[in-house]
Structure formats: structure tokens, C-alpha cells
Amino acid sequence: PEPYSLCPSSQKVATGSADRSVKFWDLETLDLVDTAGPESTGVRSMIFTPDGSTLLSGTAEFLKVWKWEPNRCCDTVDVSWSKLADLSMHEGKLLGGSIHNSFVGIWVVDLTR
């Protein structure tokens, strides 16, 4: 399945795909608002911050921090987490999980700093 994230503060959704792009859509009109990329690898997971102002997207190599309206990449973090499985948020912390062979990796990033 292709990753997606609903913006909690507006009628927008972000999608990622194997075509290595991040797309921003308006759910009211179903119009494509903007496209970012291409990334070096497919987008595997993404999540909006609770206030909807920032999108975090994960590829095999990087975590990218996006602002939108207008769309721009604010930061790129080299994480090399190989087989990213999912991103989640809890109490101001980003949780990332990866799977590679028989190993499971968990990352916790404090987003309040």
C-alpha cells in the first residue's frame, strides 16, 4: 500500500509512492495541490504533526521535514534505517520502526526541541 497522511488542521492529504514523490491533495476539490521530489528511493511512511503545519516523510535513507503552503523541504536527516516500516507520533515524540532481515529497529525523536 502507498503511504498517506491526513492533515488534522485542514482538508488536505499527503501521499507518497514508489514513484519517489510526495504529493499534496485538496480533499474538497480532489485537486493535486503540489508535488515534491523525486526522492532517491520510494516514500515508505509519512505523518503530519498534530497541528498540521509539518509533514514528516521517511524513505530508506532519509527523514524529511516538509512545510507546505507553499511546499518546501525544511530539513533532511540521514537515518539509514534500511527498511522503514512505519512512523508514528506520541506526546511530542516521533517513533520510527524498521525491519531488516530478522532485526527490528526503533527510533524515538523528541520533536519539542
TIRO-2110 file (N, C-alpha, C; in Angstrom, 1 decimal):
// TIRO-2110
0.8, -1.2, 0.0, N, 1, A
0.0, 0.0, 0.0, CA, 1, A
0.9, 1.3, 0.0, C, 1, A
0.4, 2.3, -0.6, N, 2, A
1.1, 3.6, -0.7, CA, 2, A
0.8, 4.3, 0.6, C, 2, A
1.9, 5.0, 1.2, N, 3, A
1.7, 5.8, 2.4, CA, 3, A
0.9, 7.0, 2.2, C, 3, A
0.1, 7.4, 3.2, N, 4, A
-0.6, 8.7, 3.1, CA, 4, A
-0.8, 9.2, 4.5, C, 4, A
-1.1, 10.5, 4.7, N, 5, A
-1.4, 11.1, 6.0, CA, 5, A
-2.4, 12.2, 5.8, C, 5, A
-3.4, 12.2, 6.6, N, 6, A
-4.4, 13.3, 6.6, CA, 6, A
-4.0, 14.4, 7.5, C, 6, A
-4.1, 15.6, 7.0, N, 7, A
-3.7, 16.8, 7.7, CA, 7, A
-4.8, 17.0, 8.8, C, 7, A
-4.5, 17.1, 10.1, N, 8, A
-5.5, 17.3, 11.1, CA, 8, A
-6.1, 18.7, 11.1, C, 8, A
-5.5, 19.7, 10.5, N, 9, A
-6.0, 21.1, 10.6, CA, 9, A
-6.7, 21.6, 9.3, C, 9, A
-6.8, 20.7, 8.2, N, 10, A
-7.4, 21.2, 7.0, CA, 10, A
-7.9, 20.0, 6.2, C, 10, A
-8.5, 20.3, 5.1, N, 11, A
-9.0, 19.2, 4.2, CA, 11, A
-7.9, 18.9, 3.2, C, 11, A
-6.7, 18.5, 3.7, N, 12, A
-5.6, 18.2, 2.8, CA, 12, A
-5.1, 16.8, 3.2, C, 12, A
-4.5, 16.1, 2.2, N, 13, A
-3.9, 14.8, 2.4, CA, 13, A
-2.5, 14.8, 1.7, C, 13, A
-1.6, 14.1, 2.2, N, 14, A
-0.3, 13.9, 1.5, CA, 14, A
-0.1, 12.5, 1.2, C, 14, A
0.4, 12.2, 0.0, N, 15, A
0.6, 10.8, -0.4, CA, 15, A
2.0, 10.6, -0.8, C, 15, A
2.6, 9.4, -0.6, N, 16, A
3.9, 9.1, -1.1, CA, 16, A
3.8, 7.8, -1.9, C, 16, A
4.8, 7.6, -2.7, N, 17, A
4.7, 6.4, -3.6, CA, 17, A
6.0, 5.9, -4.1, C, 17, A
6.0, 4.8, -4.7, N, 18, A
7.2, 4.2, -5.3, CA, 18, A
7.7, 5.1, -6.4, C, 18, A
6.9, 6.0, -7.0, N, 19, A
7.5, 6.9, -8.0, CA, 19, A
8.4, 8.0, -7.4, C, 19, A
8.6, 7.9, -6.1, N, 20, A
9.6, 8.7, -5.3, CA, 20, A
9.2, 10.1, -5.1, C, 20, A
7.9, 10.4, -5.1, N, 21, A
7.4, 11.7, -4.9, CA, 21, A
6.5, 11.8, -3.7, C, 21, A
6.3, 13.0, -3.2, N, 22, A
5.3, 13.4, -2.1, CA, 22, A
4.3, 14.3, -2.8, C, 22, A
3.1, 13.9, -2.7, N, 23, A
2.0, 14.8, -3.4, CA, 23, A
1.1, 15.3, -2.3, C, 23, A
0.7, 16.5, -2.5, N, 24, A
-0.3, 17.2, -1.6, CA, 24, A
-1.6, 17.4, -2.3, C, 24, A
-2.7, 16.9, -1.7, N, 25, A
-4.0, 16.9, -2.4, CA, 25, A
-5.0, 17.7, -1.5, C, 25, A
-6.0, 18.4, -2.2, N, 26, A
-7.1, 19.0, -1.6, CA, 26, A
-8.3, 18.1, -1.6, C, 26, A
-8.8, 17.7, -0.4, N, 27, A
-9.8, 16.7, -0.4, CA, 27, A
-11.2, 17.3, -0.8, C, 27, A
-11.4, 18.6, -0.7, N, 28, A
-12.6, 19.2, -1.1, CA, 28, A
-12.8, 19.1, -2.6, C, 28, A
-11.7, 19.5, -3.3, N, 29, A
-11.8, 19.5, -4.8, CA, 29, A
-11.2, 18.3, -5.5, C, 29, A
-10.5, 17.5, -4.7, N, 30, A
-9.8, 16.3, -5.2, CA, 30, A
-8.6, 16.7, -6.2, C, 30, A
-8.2, 18.0, -6.1, N, 31, A
-7.1, 18.5, -7.0, CA, 31, A
-5.8, 18.2, -6.3, C, 31, A
-4.8, 18.0, -7.2, N, 32, A
-3.4, 17.9, -6.8, CA, 32, A
-2.9, 19.3, -6.6, C, 32, A
-2.5, 19.6, -5.3, N, 33, A
-2.0, 21.0, -5.0, CA, 33, A
-0.6, 21.2, -5.3, C, 33, A
0.3, 20.2, -5.0, N, 34, A
1.7, 20.3, -5.2, CA, 34, A
2.4, 19.0, -5.2, C, 34, A
3.5, 18.9, -5.8, N, 35, A
4.3, 17.7, -5.8, CA, 35, A
5.8, 18.0, -5.4, C, 35, A
6.4, 17.2, -4.6, N, 36, A
7.8, 17.3, -4.2, CA, 36, A
8.5, 16.1, -4.6, C, 36, A
9.8, 16.2, -4.9, N, 37, A
10.6, 15.1, -5.2, CA, 37, A
11.2, 15.3, -6.6, C, 37, A
11.8, 14.3, -7.2, N, 38, A
11.8, 12.9, -6.7, CA, 38, A
12.8, 12.7, -5.6, C, 38, A
12.5, 11.7, -4.7, N, 39, A
13.4, 11.3, -3.7, CA, 39, A
14.3, 10.2, -4.3, C, 39, A
15.4, 9.9, -3.6, N, 40, A
16.3, 8.9, -4.1, CA, 40, A
15.7, 7.5, -4.1, C, 40, A
14.8, 7.2, -3.2, N, 41, A
14.0, 5.9, -3.1, CA, 41, A
12.6, 6.2, -2.8, C, 41, A
11.7, 5.2, -2.9, N, 42, A
10.3, 5.4, -2.7, CA, 42, A
10.0, 5.9, -1.3, C, 42, A
8.9, 6.7, -1.1, N, 43, A
8.5, 7.1, 0.2, CA, 43, A
7.8, 6.0, 0.9, C, 43, A
8.2, 5.7, 2.1, N, 44, A
7.7, 4.5, 2.8, CA, 44, A
6.7, 4.8, 3.9, C, 44, A
6.8, 6.0, 4.4, N, 45, A
5.9, 6.3, 5.5, CA, 45, A
5.8, 7.8, 5.7, C, 45, A
4.7, 8.4, 6.2, N, 46, A
4.6, 9.8, 6.4, CA, 46, A
3.6, 10.1, 7.5, C, 46, A
3.8, 11.2, 8.1, N, 47, A
2.8, 11.6, 9.2, CA, 47, A
2.9, 13.1, 9.3, C, 47, A
1.7, 13.8, 9.5, N, 48, A
1.6, 15.2, 9.8, CA, 48, A
1.8, 15.4, 11.3, C, 48, A
2.4, 16.5, 11.7, N, 49, A
2.4, 16.8, 13.1, CA, 49, A
1.0, 17.1, 13.6, C, 49, A
0.7, 17.0, 14.9, N, 50, A
-0.7, 17.2, 15.3, CA, 50, A
-1.3, 18.6, 15.0, C, 50, A
-0.5, 19.6, 14.8, N, 51, A
-1.1, 20.9, 14.4, CA, 51, A
-1.2, 21.1, 12.9, C, 51, A
-0.7, 20.1, 12.1, N, 52, A
-0.9, 20.1, 10.7, CA, 52, A
0.1, 21.0, 9.9, C, 52, A
1.0, 21.6, 10.6, N, 53, A
1.9, 22.5, 10.0, CA, 53, A
3.1, 21.9, 9.3, C, 53, A
3.4, 20.7, 9.7, N, 54, A
4.6, 20.0, 9.2, CA, 54, A
4.3, 18.6, 8.8, C, 54, A
4.9, 18.1, 7.7, N, 55, A
4.8, 16.7, 7.3, CA, 55, A
6.2, 16.1, 7.4, C, 55, A
6.2, 14.9, 8.0, N, 56, A
7.5, 14.1, 8.1, CA, 56, A
7.3, 12.9, 7.2, C, 56, A
8.3, 12.8, 6.3, N, 57, A
8.3, 11.6, 5.4, CA, 57, A
9.5, 10.8, 5.5, C, 57, A
9.4, 9.5, 5.4, N, 58, A
10.5, 8.6, 5.5, CA, 58, A
10.8, 7.8, 4.3, C, 58, A
12.0, 7.8, 3.9, N, 59, A
12.5, 6.9, 2.8, CA, 59, A
13.5, 5.9, 3.4, C, 59, A
14.1, 5.1, 2.6, N, 60, A
15.1, 4.1, 3.1, CA, 60, A
16.3, 4.8, 3.7, C, 60, A
16.6, 6.0, 3.3, N, 61, A
17.8, 6.7, 3.7, CA, 61, A
17.6, 8.0, 4.5, C, 61, A
16.4, 8.6, 4.3, N, 62, A
16.3, 9.9, 5.0, CA, 62, A
14.9, 10.1, 5.6, C, 62, A
14.9, 11.0, 6.6, N, 63, A
13.7, 11.6, 7.2, CA, 63, A
13.7, 13.0, 6.7, C, 63, A
12.6, 13.4, 6.0, N, 64, A
12.5, 14.7, 5.5, CA, 64, A
11.4, 15.5, 6.3, C, 64, A
11.6, 16.8, 6.5, N, 65, A
10.7, 17.6, 7.2, CA, 65, A
10.2, 18.6, 6.2, C, 65, A
8.8, 18.6, 6.0, N, 66, A
8.2, 19.4, 4.9, CA, 66, A
7.3, 20.5, 5.6, C, 66, A
7.3, 21.7, 5.1, N, 67, A
6.3, 22.7, 5.3, CA, 67, A
5.6, 22.8, 4.0, C, 67, A
4.3, 23.2, 4.1, N, 68, A
3.6, 23.4, 2.8, CA, 68, A
2.7, 24.6, 2.9, C, 68, A
2.2, 25.0, 1.7, N, 69, A
1.5, 26.2, 1.5, CA, 69, A
2.5, 27.4, 1.7, C, 69, A
3.5, 27.6, 1.0, N, 70, A
4.0, 26.8, -0.2, CA, 70, A
4.8, 25.6, 0.3, C, 70, A
4.9, 24.6, -0.5, N, 71, A
5.6, 23.4, -0.3, CA, 71, A
7.1, 23.6, -0.3, C, 71, A
7.8, 23.2, 0.8, N, 72, A
9.3, 23.3, 0.8, CA, 72, A
9.8, 22.3, 1.8, C, 72, A
11.0, 21.8, 1.5, N, 73, A
11.7, 20.8, 2.4, CA, 73, A
12.5, 21.7, 3.4, C, 73, A
12.3, 21.6, 4.7, N, 74, A
13.0, 22.4, 5.7, CA, 74, A
14.2, 21.7, 6.2, C, 74, A
14.2, 20.4, 6.2, N, 75, A
15.4, 19.6, 6.8, CA, 75, A
15.4, 18.2, 6.2, C, 75, A
16.6, 17.7, 6.1, N, 76, A
16.8, 16.3, 5.7, CA, 76, A
17.7, 15.7, 6.7, C, 76, A
17.3, 14.5, 7.2, N, 77, A
18.2, 13.9, 8.2, CA, 77, A
18.5, 12.5, 7.7, C, 77, A
19.8, 12.2, 7.6, N, 78, A
20.3, 10.9, 7.2, CA, 78, A
20.1, 9.9, 8.3, C, 78, A
19.2, 9.0, 8.1, N, 79, A
18.9, 8.0, 9.1, CA, 79, A
19.4, 6.6, 8.8, C, 79, A
19.5, 6.3, 7.5, N, 80, A
19.9, 5.0, 7.0, CA, 80, A
19.2, 3.8, 7.8, C, 80, A
17.9, 3.9, 7.9, N, 81, A
17.2, 2.9, 8.6, CA, 81, A
16.7, 1.7, 7.8, C, 81, A
17.2, 1.6, 6.6, N, 82, A
17.1, 0.5, 5.7, CA, 82, A
15.6, 0.3, 5.4, C, 82, A
14.9, -0.6, 6.0, N, 83, A
13.6, -1.0, 5.6, CA, 83, A
12.6, -0.3, 6.6, C, 83, A
12.3, 1.0, 6.4, N, 84, A
11.4, 1.7, 7.2, CA, 84, A
10.0, 1.0, 7.1, C, 84, A
9.4, 0.8, 8.3, N, 85, A
8.1, 0.1, 8.3, CA, 85, A
7.0, 1.1, 8.6, C, 85, A
7.2, 2.1, 9.5, N, 86, A
6.2, 3.0, 9.9, CA, 86, A
6.7, 4.1, 10.7, C, 86, A
6.0, 5.3, 10.7, N, 87, A
6.2, 6.4, 11.5, CA, 87, A
5.0, 6.7, 12.3, C, 87, A
5.2, 7.1, 13.6, N, 88, A
4.0, 7.4, 14.4, CA, 88, A
4.4, 8.6, 15.4, C, 88, A
3.5, 9.2, 16.0, N, 89, A
3.8, 10.3, 16.9, CA, 89, A
3.0, 10.0, 18.2, C, 89, A
3.7, 10.4, 19.3, N, 90, A
3.1, 10.2, 20.6, CA, 90, A
3.7, 11.2, 21.6, C, 90, A
2.9, 12.1, 22.2, N, 91, A
3.3, 13.0, 23.2, CA, 91, A
4.6, 13.8, 22.7, C, 91, A
4.5, 14.4, 21.5, N, 92, A
5.6, 15.2, 21.0, CA, 92, A
6.9, 14.4, 20.6, C, 92, A
6.8, 13.1, 20.4, N, 93, A
7.9, 12.3, 20.0, CA, 93, A
7.5, 11.6, 18.7, C, 93, A
8.5, 11.5, 17.8, N, 94, A
8.3, 10.8, 16.6, CA, 94, A
8.9, 9.4, 16.8, C, 94, A
8.1, 8.4, 16.5, N, 95, A
8.6, 7.0, 16.6, CA, 95, A
8.7, 6.4, 15.2, C, 95, A
9.9, 5.8, 15.0, N, 96, A
10.1, 5.2, 13.7, CA, 96, A
10.5, 3.7, 13.9, C, 96, A
9.9, 2.9, 13.1, N, 97, A
10.2, 1.4, 13.2, CA, 97, A
10.7, 0.9, 11.9, C, 97, A
11.7, 0.0, 11.9, N, 98, A
12.3, -0.5, 10.7, CA, 98, A
12.5, -2.0, 10.9, C, 98, A
12.5, -2.7, 9.8, N, 99, A
12.7, -4.2, 9.8, CA, 99, A
13.8, -4.5, 8.7, C, 99, A
14.8, -5.2, 9.1, N, 100, A
15.8, -5.6, 8.1, CA, 100, A
16.3, -7.0, 8.5, C, 100, A
16.1, -8.0, 7.6, N, 101, A
16.3, -9.4, 7.9, CA, 101, A
15.5, -9.8, 9.1, C, 101, A
16.1, -10.2, 10.2, N, 102, A
15.4, -10.6, 11.3, CA, 102, A
15.6, -9.6, 12.5, C, 102, A
16.0, -8.4, 12.2, N, 103, A
16.2, -7.4, 13.2, CA, 103, A
15.1, -6.3, 13.1, C, 103, A
14.7, -5.8, 14.2, N, 104, A
13.7, -4.7, 14.3, CA, 104, A
14.4, -3.5, 15.0, C, 104, A
14.3, -2.4, 14.4, N, 105, A
14.9, -1.2, 15.0, CA, 105, A
13.8, -0.2, 15.3, C, 105, A
14.0, 0.5, 16.5, N, 106, A
13.0, 1.5, 16.9, CA, 106, A
13.8, 2.8, 17.2, C, 106, A
13.3, 3.9, 16.6, N, 107, A
13.9, 5.2, 16.9, CA, 107, A
12.9, 6.1, 17.5, C, 107, A
13.3, 6.9, 18.5, N, 108, A
12.5, 7.9, 19.2, CA, 108, A
13.2, 9.3, 19.0, C, 108, A
12.5, 10.2, 18.5, N, 109, A
13.0, 11.6, 18.3, CA, 109, A
12.1, 12.6, 19.0, C, 109, A
12.7, 13.4, 19.9, N, 110, A
11.9, 14.4, 20.6, CA, 110, A
11.7, 15.6, 19.7, C, 110, A
10.5, 15.8, 19.3, N, 111, A
10.2, 16.9, 18.4, CA, 111, A
10.0, 18.3, 19.1, C, 111, A
10.0, 18.3, 20.4, N, 112, A
9.8, 19.5, 21.1, CA, 112, A
11.1, 20.3, 21.2, C, 112, A
12.2, 19.8, 20.8, N, 113, A
13.5, 20.5, 20.9, CA, 113, A
13.7, 21.4, 19.7, C, 113, A
END
